[in-house]
C-alpha cells in the first residue's frame, strides 16, 4: 500500500497538514544502505553487467525506484521492481539485455538457466489512461521488472496530460506523487538516493508531495488519487494490499479522513449516482476491528470470520457497508441477476472480483431476512425453534452468493450503521476521553450481545453447517423411487427431503423423506408414476 509508514493516530492530522503544505526537499541526495537478498543480489549484478556492456555517449546507470525502495527500508518483501534508466528507453535496454544474456560467457558468469529471463513486453504510451511513456516489462529470476527511462514532465494550461522527456534523477523524483515514493536505489553505488526528503518523511511518518502541493494538484487534480492510484484496476490492487495488511482499519480511516471514500467506492460511469451518507462509516470499520480482537471459541469473530480469506472479505464488506441499503432509483429497469448498487460500486469503483461482488449482492438481497431472523431470536418467536426453517434459509443464502456467514456479518455492519452513532474501541484515539464514551460503550456492548445471542442460537440449533449437509438421496434416486423421470420439480422436491433431514437429524433411512415428497406431489408438480 502507498501509506506504508503506519502512524499512530495522533500524527494523522500532522500527516494531512504536511500533504497540504509545501515540502523542503534536499539539494543533495541523502544516502543510506539496503541489504539485498540473494536473488536481488544476483539480479543487481546481472543488470550492472548489462549496463556496463553498452557503448554510448554516457555510461548507462540503473536505479531501482519508488515502491521497492520504500518497502525494503521498511523491511517488507517486494517482488515488483521499477527500473529507471538514465540514457535509453526501457525497450532499448531490455532488447540489449536479451542479446547480452545469450553470450556463453555471460550465461556462465551469472549461472543463467532456462526460465531465468522471460520475454519482454512493451506497454505503449496511452495518455488517456495516464500512461505517458513507453514501459518495457520483463521477468527476471522470478521478479517482475518495469523498465523506463528517467523523465521530467511539464503541463499545459489546458490539459492534465503532461509532456514527457528524458530527465535527471532529481527531475524524475520531483514529478512523483509523494516523497516516500521518490527514493532511488543506485545499482552502481548500491546506495539509496533521496532528492526530496523522503527518508526524513518516512522517519516522521509523513506523506508529502515533492513539489508545492497546490501547483501539483493544479497541474493534475487526479494526483491526489495517486495515493491509491488512478486506474480503477490499480485502485483495486492498492485497496487489496491495504485490506490484507496488518492495519486495514487504519487504511480505511485514512481514506475516510482524507475524503477519498466517494472517489473509490463509486461507479465512475455514472457521475450523477446518488452517494450514501458516510458520516457513520467509522462504526463499521472500528466495529470490525474491535470484533476481531476477540477470537475466543464461539465469539462473533471465531464464528463468522474463521479464515484469512474471510477476514479480507470482511474488511471489504466493512468498506462498502454504507452502500448496503442503497437501492436502484425508482423506475430503473434491471435484469433479474443484475448487481445492486453495492455490487456495482465495488465492480466499477475498484474492480472487485466476481466472488466479492457476488457476496455483496447476496448480502444486500438477504439483509432483511437475516435481520428478521435475528429479531425473532431476540423476541423468542416460535419459529426460531424450527430447525428446518433456519437450516434451509442458511442453505439458500449460501447457495445464492456463497459465504452465508459473511452475509450475516454484512447485516451486522448495516444494522450497526443504523443504530450506533459511534463504536468505542481501545485502539481508536479518544475512545475513553469523551463524556459520551460510557453511553456509546454501553450501546455497543448491548448491540454485540444481541448478535452473540443470535449466533449462539444458530449453534444451539446445530445449523451452522447446514450448507454442507449431505442429502440422503440424489435427484435420480428420488425420481426412481417416485416412478418418474427427473424434471423441473426435482430441485424443490430435494429441498423437501433436506428439510425433513433437518427436522430428523439422526435418521438415515430416506423412505420417510420420500413419503414427505409424496404428500406434496401435486403442489410440487410431479407427474403421475409411469
NORJOTA-V809169 format. One record per residue. RES is the residue in one small letter. SS is DSSP state (H for helix, E for strand, - for the rest). PHI is phi as a letter, one per 30 degrees, with the letter a starting at -180 (999 if undefined). NEAR is the number of other C-alpha atoms within 8 Angstrom. Layout:
RES_SS_PHI_NEAR ; RES_SS_PHI_NEAR
This chain:
x_-_999_8 ; x_-_d_8 ; x_-_d_7 ; x_-_c_7 ; x_-_d_8 ; x_-_d_7 ; x_-_c_8 ; x_-_d_6 ; x_H_d_7 ; x_H_d_7 ; x_H_c_9 ; x_H_d_10 ; x_H_d_7 ; x_H_d_8 ; x_H_d_12 ; x_H_d_11 ; x_H_e_8 ; x_H_d_12 ; x_H_d_12 ; x_H_c_9 ; x_-_c_8 ; x_-_d_11 ; x_-_d_12 ; x_-_b_6 ; x_-_d_8 ; x_-_d_10 ; x_-_d_5 ; x_-_c_6 ; x_-_d_9 ; x_E_c_11 ; x_-_c_8 ; x_-_a_7 ; x_-_c_7 ; x_-_b_9 ; x_-_c_4 ; x_-_d_7 ; x_-_d_6 ; x_H_e_6 ; x_H_d_8 ; x_H_d_8 ; x_H_d_9 ; x_H_d_9 ; x_H_d_10 ; x_H_d_9 ; x_H_d_8 ; x_H_d_9 ; x_H_d_10 ; x_H_d_12 ; x_H_d_8 ; x_H_d_11 ; x_H_e_11 ; x_H_d_9 ; x_-_d_6 ; x_-_d_9 ; x_-_d_7 ; x_-_a_6 ; x_-_d_4 ; x_-_b_6 ; x_-_d_10 ; x_-_d_12 ; x_-_c_12 ; x_E_c_14 ; x_E_b_11 ; x_E_d_14 ; x_E_b_15 ; x_-_i_12 ; x_H_d_10 ; x_H_d_13 ; x_H_d_13 ; x_H_e_11 ; x_H_d_12 ; x_H_d_11 ; x_H_d_8 ; x_-_c_8 ; x_-_i_6 ; x_-_c_7 ; x_-_d_6 ; x_-_b_8 ; x_-_c_7 ; x_E_c_9 ; x_E_b_13 ; x_E_c_13 ; x_E_c_12 ; x_E_c_12 ; x_E_c_15 ; x_-_d_13 ; x_-_b_9 ; x_-_a_9 ; x_-_d_12 ; x_H_d_14 ; x_H_d_12 ; x_H_d_8 ; x_H_d_10 ; x_H_d_12 ; x_H_d_9 ; x_H_d_10 ; x_H_e_10 ; x_H_d_9 ; x_H_d_8 ; x_H_d_9 ; x_-_d_9 ; x_-_c_8 ; x_-_d_8 ; x_H_e_7 ; x_H_d_6 ; x_H_d_11 ; x_H_e_12 ; x_H_d_8 ; x_H_d_7 ; x_H_c_8 ; x_-_i_6 ; x_-_d_9 ; x_-_b_6 ; x_-_e_5 ; x_-_j_6 ; x_-_d_10 ; x_E_b_10 ; x_-_d_8 ; x_-_c_6 ; x_-_d_10 ; x_E_b_7 ; x_E_c_9 ; x_E_c_8 ; x_-_d_8 ; x_-_d_8 ; x_E_b_9 ; x_H_e_8 ; x_H_d_6 ; x_H_c_6 ; x_-_i_8 ; x_E_c_10 ; x_-_c_11 ; x_-_b_9 ; x_-_d_13 ; x_E_b_13 ; x_E_c_14 ; x_E_c_12 ; x_E_b_14 ; x_E_c_13 ; x_E_b_11 ; x_-_h_9 ; x_-_i_6 ; x_E_c_9 ; x_E_c_11 ; x_E_c_12 ; x_E_c_13 ; x_E_c_17 ; x_E_a_15 ; x_E_d_12 ; x_-_e_12 ; x_E_b_12 ; x_E_b_12 ; x_E_b_9 ; x_E_b_7 ; x_-_c_10 ; x_-_d_8 ; x_-_d_5 ; x_-_c_4 ; x_-_a_8 ; x_-_c_9 ; x_-_d_11 ; x_-_d_10 ; x_E_d_8 ; x_E_c_10 ; x_E_a_7 ; x_E_e_9 ; x_-_b_11 ; x_-_d_10 ; x_H_e_9 ; x_H_d_8 ; x_H_d_10 ; x_H_d_12 ; x_H_d_13 ; x_H_d_11 ; x_-_d_10 ; x_-_d_11 ; x_-_d_12 ; x_-_b_12 ; x_H_d_16 ; x_H_d_13 ; x_H_c_13 ; x_-_c_17 ; x_-_d_17 ; x_E_b_12 ; x_E_c_12 ; x_E_d_13 ; x_-_d_12 ; x_-_d_7 ; x_-_d_5 ; x_-_h_9 ; x_E_b_11 ; x_E_d_14 ; x_E_c_12 ; x_E_b_15 ; x_-_c_16 ; x_-_b_14 ; x_-_i_13 ; x_H_d_14 ; x_H_d_10 ; x_H_d_7 ; x_H_d_13 ; x_H_d_11 ; x_H_d_7 ; x_H_d_6 ; x_-_i_11 ; x_-_b_13 ; x_-_c_14 ; x_-_b_14 ; x_-_d_14 ; x_-_d_15 ; x_-_c_10 ; x_-_e_10 ; x_H_e_11 ; x_H_e_7 ; x_H_d_8 ; x_H_e_12 ; x_H_d_11 ; x_H_d_7 ; x_H_e_10 ; x_-_b_9 ; x_H_e_9 ; x_H_d_8 ; x_H_d_11 ; x_H_d_8 ; x_H_d_9 ; x_H_d_9 ; x_H_d_10 ; x_-_b_11 ; x_-_i_10 ; x_-_d_11 ; x_-_d_7 ; x_H_d_11 ; x_H_d_8 ; x_H_d_11 ; x_H_e_15 ; x_H_d_12 ; x_H_d_8 ; x_H_d_12 ; x_H_d_11 ; x_H_d_8 ; x_H_d_9 ; x_H_d_11 ; x_H_d_14 ; x_H_c_8 ; x_-_d_7 ; x_-_d_5 ; x_-_b_9 ; x_H_d_11 ; x_H_d_10 ; x_H_d_7 ; x_H_d_10 ; x_H_d_10 ; x_H_d_10 ; x_H_d_9 ; x_H_e_10 ; x_H_d_9 ; x_H_d_7 ; x_H_d_7 ; x_-_i_7 ; x_-_c_10 ; x_H_e_8 ; x_H_d_8 ; x_H_d_7 ; x_H_c_9 ; x_-_c_11 ; x_-_a_11 ; x_-_c_11 ; x_-_d_7 ; x_-_d_5 ; x_-_b_6 ; x_-_d_6 ; x_-_c_4 ; x_-_d_6 ; x_-_d_4 ; x_-_c_6 ; x_-_d_7 ; x_-_d_6 ; x_-_c_6 ; x_-_d_5 ; x_-_c_10 ; x_H_e_10 ; x_H_e_11 ; x_H_e_14 ; x_H_d_15 ; x_H_d_14 ; x_H_d_13 ; x_H_d_12 ; x_H_d_11 ; x_H_d_9 ; x_H_d_9 ; x_H_d_9 ; x_H_d_8 ; x_-_d_6 ; x_-_c_10 ; x_-_c_9 ; x_-_d_6 ; x_-_e_6 ; x_-_i_7 ; x_-_d_10 ; x_H_e_13 ; x_H_d_11 ; x_H_d_12 ; x_H_d_11 ; x_H_c_10 ; x_-_b_13 ; x_-_c_9 ; x_-_b_6 ; x_H_d_7 ; x_H_d_6 ; x_H_d_10 ; x_H_d_10 ; x_H_d_10 ; x_H_d_10 ; x_H_e_13 ; x_H_d_12 ; x_H_d_9 ; x_H_d_10 ; x_H_d_12 ; x_H_d_10 ; x_H_c_11 ; x_H_e_12 ; x_H_d_13 ; x_H_d_9 ; x_-_d_12 ; x_-_c_7 ; x_-_d_9 ; x_-_c_6 ; x_-_d_7 ; x_-_e_5 ; x_-_e_4 ; x_-_i_4 ; x_-_d_6 ; x_-_c_4 ; x_-_b_5 ; x_-_d_5 ; x_-_e_4 ; x_-_c_4 ; x_-_d_6 ; x_-_d_9 ; x_-_d_10 ; x_H_e_11 ; x_H_d_14 ; x_H_d_12 ; x_H_d_12 ; x_H_d_12 ; x_H_d_14 ; x_H_d_12 ; x_H_d_13 ; x_H_d_17 ; x_H_b_15 ; x_-_h_11 ; x_-_d_11 ; x_-_d_7 ; x_H_e_7 ; x_H_d_6 ; x_H_d_9 ; x_H_d_14 ; x_H_d_11 ; x_H_d_13 ; x_H_d_14 ; x_H_d_13 ; x_H_d_13 ; x_H_d_15 ; x_H_d_11 ; x_H_d_7 ; x_H_c_10 ; x_H_e_12 ; x_H_d_7 ; x_H_d_7 ; x_H_d_10 ; x_H_d_9 ; x_H_d_8 ; x_H_d_9 ; x_H_d_10 ; x_H_d_8 ; x_H_d_11 ; x_H_d_12 ; x_H_d_10 ; x_H_d_6 ; x_-_i_7 ; x_-_d_8 ; x_H_d_6 ; x_H_d_7 ; x_H_d_12 ; x_H_c_6 ; x_-_d_9 ; x_H_d_11 ; x_H_d_10 ; x_H_d_10 ; x_H_d_11 ; x_H_d_14 ; x_H_d_12 ; x_H_d_8 ; x_H_d_13 ; x_H_d_10 ; x_H_d_8 ; x_H_e_14 ; x_H_d_11 ; x_H_d_8 ; x_-_c_7 ; x_-_k_13 ; x_-_i_10 ; x_-_h_9 ; x_H_e_10 ; x_H_d_9 ; x_H_d_14 ; x_H_d_15 ; x_H_d_12 ; x_H_d_10 ; x_H_d_14 ; x_H_d_12 ; x_H_d_9 ; x_H_e_13 ; x_H_d_13 ; x_H_d_8 ; x_H_d_11 ; x_H_d_13 ; x_H_d_6 ; x_H_c_6 ; x_-_c_11 ; x_-_c_8 ; x_-_a_8 ; x_-_b_12 ; x_-_e_12 ; x_-_b_9 ; x_-_e_7 ; x_-_d_5 ; x_-_c_9 ; x_-_e_7 ; x_-_i_6 ; x_-_d_11 ; x_-_c_8 ; x_-_c_6 ; x_-_d_7 ; x_-_d_5 ; x_-_c_6 ; x_H_e_11 ; x_H_d_8 ; x_H_d_7 ; x_H_d_13 ; x_H_d_10 ; x_H_d_8 ; x_H_d_9 ; x_H_d_11 ; x_H_d_8 ; x_H_d_8 ; x_H_d_9 ; x_H_d_8 ; x_H_d_8 ; x_H_d_9 ; x_H_d_11 ; x_H_d_10 ; x_H_d_10 ; x_H_d_11 ; x_H_d_10 ; x_H_e_9 ; x_H_d_9 ; x_H_d_11 ; x_H_d_9 ; x_H_d_6 ; x_-_d_8 ; x_-_h_7 ; x_-_c_11 ; x_-_d_8 ; x_-_c_7 ; x_H_e_10 ; x_H_d_9 ; x_H_c_5 ; x_-_d_6 ; x_-_d_4 ; x_-_d_8 ; x_-_d_8 ; x_-_a_7 ; x_-_c_8 ; x_H_d_10 ; x_H_d_8 ; x_H_d_8 ; x_H_d_11 ; x_H_d_12 ; x_H_d_9 ; x_H_d_8 ; x_H_c_9 ; x_-_i_9 ; x_-_b_11 ; x_-_d_7 ; x_-_e_9 ; x_-_a_5 ; x_-_d_5 ; x_-_d_10 ; x_H_e_10 ; x_H_d_8 ; x_H_d_8 ; x_H_d_10 ; x_H_d_11 ; x_H_d_9 ; x_H_d_11 ; x_H_d_13 ; x_H_d_10 ; x_H_e_12 ; x_H_d_11 ; x_H_d_12 ; x_H_d_10 ; x_H_d_9 ; x_-_b_7 ; x_-_d_6 ; x_-_c_4 ; x_-_d_7 ; x_-_c_5 ; x_-_d_6 ; x_-_d_9 ; x_H_e_6 ; x_H_d_7 ; x_H_d_11 ; x_H_d_12 ; x_H_d_8 ; x_H_d_11 ; x_H_d_11 ; x_H_e_8 ; x_H_d_7 ; x_-_c_8 ; x_H_e_10 ; x_H_d_8 ; x_H_d_6 ; x_H_d_9 ; x_-_i_7 ; x_-_d_8 ; x_-_d_7 ; x_-_d_6 ; x_-_d_6 ; x_-_c_4
